[in-house]
Amino acid sequence: TYTMAVAALVRAPAPGTYTTPQMLSLSTATPGATIRYTNDGSPVSAVSTVYTGPIPLSTSTVVRAAGYRTGWTPSAEVTGT
């Protein structure tokens, strides 16, 4: 038995310290995958907020995200501040 896994997420810009507000973009190479995220530091899950476009960040924020697709193993969770 083989189980497909959602490809790793790509984020831009990379986690770090910035002096101006940033727009965080998330993506995965897996067609049909849904990216879900949290921005309060809590673990991401299959019921977390659905990513629909860049996330505005203007203060220090812990964002966690993962990709999901029905019948597939979720991507590894990525965390950044």
N, C-alpha and C positions, 0 to 999 in steps of 0.2 A: 504494500500500500504506500502510495506517495501522497504527501500533503504539500500543496503549494503555499508559499509564504509571500506576504506583501513585501515589496522591495523597501529598503531603507529610505527614510525620509531625508530630503535635502532641505536645508534652511538657509535663508539669506536675509539679512546679514548674519554672520557668525555671532555666537554669544560673546559678550565683551562689555567694555565700558565705552559709552558714547556721550558726547557733550550736547547732542541735539536729538530730538525725538526720531524714532525709527519706525519703519513699516516692516514687520516680520512676514516673510513669505515662506510657505511650506509646500513641498511637492513630493510625489513618489512616481516612479516609473511604471507602477502597476496600473494598467487600465481598469477602470471601474472601482478602484479603491476609494474609500471615504477616509479623510483625515479628521481625526478628533483631537481636541486639545483642552488643557486647563491653563488658566493663568493665575492661579492662586497657590501653586506649589503642590497641589494634591495630585495623586496618581491619575493618569489618564485611563479611561475605560471605554467600552463599547457604547456607553450612554453619555459620554462627555460631549461638550459643545462641538458641533460640526464646523470645520474650517470651510469658509466660503470665499475667502479673499484675505489679503494682507491684514495683519493684526497691528493696529497702532500701539506703540509703546512710548510713553513719555516719562515714566519713572522706572526704577529698578523693579523688575518683574520676573518671576520664575515661570517659564512656560514649559509645559510637558506635552508631547504629542506622539501619536502613533497612527499608522495606517491600518484600516480594516477592510475586509472584503468577505462576504458571506461564503462559508465553506473553506476559507483559507486561514492560515495562521497569521495573526497580526504581525506587523513589523515590530522591530525592537523600538522601545520607547526612547525618544530623545528628550533631553532636558537641557535648558539653557537659561542663563540669567542675563 
